[in-house]
């Protein structure tokens, strides 16, 4: 049971890191190309 909880915690941690990395990359790209994701989504 301890191994299962350790794997789950590690998997959750990896998912959090991936999500944060993707957000940082999107923010960097939008700053570089002067593109706003919120504006694009609002326009449809």
NORSULKA-V93216 format. One record per backbone hydrogen bond with DSSP energy under -1.0 kcal/mol. NH is the residue of the N-H (numbers start at 0). CO is the residue of the C=O. If there is no record, write none. Layout:
# NORSULKA-V93216
nh->NH co->CO
nh->NH co->CO
This chain:
# NORSULKA-V93216
nh->4 co->0
nh->5 co->1
nh->6 co->2
nh->7 co->3
nh->8 co->4
nh->9 co->5
nh->10 co->6
nh->11 co->7
nh->12 co->8
nh->13 co->9
nh->14 co->10
nh->15 co->11
nh->16 co->12
nh->17 co->13
nh->18 co->14
nh->19 co->15
nh->20 co->16
nh->21 co->17
nh->22 co->18
nh->23 co->19
nh->24 co->20
nh->25 co->21
nh->26 co->22
nh->27 co->23
nh->28 co->24
nh->29 co->25
nh->30 co->26
nh->31 co->27
nh->32 co->28
nh->34 co->29
nh->39 co->35
nh->40 co->36
nh->41 co->37
nh->42 co->38
